[in-house]
Amino acid sequence: MPWRAFTATTTIQKAASYNTKRKSLSLLNAAAAGGNDVAYSQDPTGVLTQGFILKPGATVTLNKEDGDEPEADLFVVTTAGTVDLRVQEGIGA
């Protein structure tokens, strides 16, 4: 599946909804160097304070084969401003 664009803001948003068929979920912080960070978490409470930080230009992949839970909801929020976030979902049988 191709990447899709998603605009992350300082308001917590759901970047991916629960899907039992999803085998992997990748995020790319497409901000240029010096841009804003994005926090992500499966729990919508405390995303910025308890989630993981994705720096500009960085990617992360949650992969079911590695023991991750890519099928779960995923929430994002920026540390400031807006960020061009790219989302890719790997769907399997």
Protein Blocks (a to p, Z undefined) as FASTA:
>chain_A
ZZddddddfbdcdfbdcdfkbmbdcdddfbdehiacddddfbfghklmmmccddehiacd
ddfknopafkbccddddfbhcddddddddddZZ
